[in-house]
């Protein structure tokens, strides 16, 4: 239901043929049901686990996978590891230049004093003195932060709420340099981040890159939804 359909004027014969060739084929989960094949624009190099992003039960096929071309073991829940991953990423399927969405693999955003006032209003803790206690999930996305201000404390949970707090960041997988005034209160921030969207399931940019590199649709699907299987129903 999240797909964009632009009408009959966008129909392409090559795409129509590909669709016909997969008629009756489903992606099945380990329980024999139809897999919840969610996706995001750009995972930033590693996809997320569904239960960490949404209020939902863990899905065996949505536990996060590396999108690096040569995967290496790393713990992106560790802040220092995540920072290195964001600053100095290895080649990933979703970082290939020229692929739609690849320019969102890494991004930067700066909030000045005017934008920061909106952050303070949304946070509701008065003038903000500190932001910390970051909790990252398997992709490096931040799912919990604690704000301390002149009027109290507040914990913000879930990646979307965190993105919205800072003016709708492209993802919650970020590092930040906080700007302060002479009294020590925060008055702005510079963000550097990875990916675009929640990161769960298939990475659209990565999938395009894999297809252009010659991978078949079944190999791509099983990369992003490990443990699933394709089944012909009719």
C-alpha positions, 0 to 999 in steps of 0.5 A, spaced: 500 500 500 505 504 500 507 504 493 506 510 488 502 508 482 502 514 477 497 511 472 497 508 465 501 513 462 507 510 466 506 503 463 513 500 460 512 494 456 519 491 459 516 492 466 509 489 464 512 483 461 516 482 468 510 482 472 506 477 468 512 472 468 511 473 476 504 472 476 502 467 482 508 467 485 508 470 493 514 471 498 512 466 503 514 467 511 517 461 515 510 460 518 507 459 511 503 465 510 505 471 505 511 475 508 510 482 510 515 485 505 516 492 507 521 497 504 525 503 505 528 508 500 535 507 503 538 503 508 544 507 509 548 500 509 544 496 514 537 495 515 533 495 521 529 490 525 522 491 525 520 491 533 525 496 534 522 501 529 515 500 530 510 497 536 510 490 533 512 483 534 519 481 532 519 478 524 524 473 523 525 475 516 525 483 518 531 483 523 536 487 519 541 485 514 548 488 512 547 492 505 555 492 504 558 489 498 563 485 502 559 485 509 564 485 516 561 484 523 560 490 526 556 492 532 552 498 530 548 499 537 555 501 539 555 509 539 563 509 537 562 503 532 556 507 529 560 513 528 565 510 524 560 507 520 557 513 518 563 517 517 567 512 513 562 507 510 565 501 506 562 500 499 554 498 499 549 496 494 545 503 496 551 507 495 553 506 488 553 513 484 548 514 479 542 509 482 536 513 484 536 514 492 544 513 492 545 521 494 541 519 501 546 514 503 550 519 507 547 526 508 548 532 512 543 537 516 544 544 520 539 547 525 540 554 526 537 558 532 530 559 529 530 551 527 532 550 534 527 554 537 522 549 534 526 543 537 525 546 544 517 547 543 516 540 541 521 537 546 517 541 552 523 541 557 524 548 557 531 551 554 535 544 552 541 543 556 543 536 554 541 530 549 544 523 551 543 516 553 542 514 546 540 507 544 541 504 537 538 498 534 542 493 529 542 498 523 545 504 528 538 508 528 537 511 534 531 509 538 531 512 544 534 519 547 534 523 553 533 531 553 534 535 559 532 542 560 531 548 564 524 545 565 525 538 566 527 531 562 524 527 557 525 521 553 523 520 546 522 513 543 522 510 536 526 513 530 520 517 527 519 521 533 526 522 534 526 524 526 520 529 527 523 532 533 529 535 529 525 537 523 524 531 520 531 528 519 532 523 513 533 517 518 535 517 526 542 514 524 546 520 525 551 523 529 551 530 531 555 536 534 551 541 538 552 548 538 551 552 545 551 559 547 555 562 553 550 559 558 551 552 556 544 552 553 543 548 546 542 553 540 543 549 534 546 542 531 549 540 525 547 532 523 551 527 519 547 521 518 546 515 514 540 512 509 533 515 508 527 512 512 526 507 517 530 502 514 526 495 515 526 490 509 528 491 502 532 497 501 530 500 494 536 503 492 540 497 494 535 493 490 536 497 484 544 497 484 543 489 485 539 488 479 543 493 475 549 488 477 546 482 474 542 479 480 535 476 479 529 478 483 529 472 487 536 473 489 535 480 491 528 479 495 532 473 499 538 478 501 533 483 504 528 478 507 533 472 509 529 465 510 523 467 506 522 463 500 518 464 493 512 459 492 508 459 486 500 459 488 497 459 481 
